[in-house]
């Protein structure tokens, strides 16, 4: 049977319970073999994950949609008295727990997903000295509405009780009288025979019953020749019926096997589809990674080309500057030489 391990997170438990309910609804599982039958002796449920500001009255207003709530234990912090976000609820009818688990598990209250599950062996906590008055009153008297008391209803109940009591006494008297009659008859039958001087009883004429002609068929002392054949036919019919039942059982077994095989095929198809999707996702990721690498390489090549171009331009600018410098130096030298020549001529 289904059981939730304590290692699962609350949201995982919510999903597992919903998946189990959906699977039972899809397969059409009978209520007698449902997983809810494990908790058929407990009217308590666990509710967890709701907002901390909710009180007992708020929770009862929500969960009383599927049955009368007779008790609630909202777990609070002993020091501060604040709610811890989970509680235990007891219904008047155990069938209300099934409706609550099927319909409330996984819903959201004020933006928070709650978990609703059965509780198999729940023991209400014992009262302590530091318990508040409201919680103590709820644990002692419960939270179900009290039935109105009326004098007329109590008087009617008393009258009905008296009538039932009188009928019971009359039945007991009749039984006692019948037992006395039986005892008297038994004593009269076991008493000794009457004396000889009493007159013999009157002769009673008994009507002789006619024998049925069909009775001879079933009389073992003088059975007709067709009786054995009828017995063989009956055995043959029983054998055929047993064979038919066996065929039906075999057909049922085959149908179950087919259903199981179909479920297995569906599971394998789902696994294959999931594997294919994963492979496709991996291929897409690889392709995107390759495209990114190519883009990065092209960007890197462009950047390197730009850098080279800038370096070339700078080098050309430097060469031009050098040429200009050399040209200037030449011009300066020529001027100096011309000046020297002019000065020599003048002398």
Secondary structure, DSSP 8 states (H G I E B T S, - for coil): -----TTS-HHHHHHHHHHHHHHHHHHT--GGGSGGGGGTT--EEEEES--TT--HHHHHHHHGGGS-EEEEEEEE-TTT--EEEEEEEEESSTHHHHHHHHHHTT-EETTEE-EEEE-SS-------TT--HHHHHHHHH-SS------HHHHHHHHHHHHHHHHHHHHHHHHHHHHHHHHHHHHHHHHS----TTS--------------GGGGGG-STT--TTHHHHHHHHHHHHHHHHHHHHHHHHHHHHHHHHHHHHHHHHHHHHHHHHHHHHHHHHHHHHHHHHHHHHHHHHHHHHHHHHHHHHHHHHHHHHHHHHHHHHHHHHHHHHHHHHHHHHHHHH-
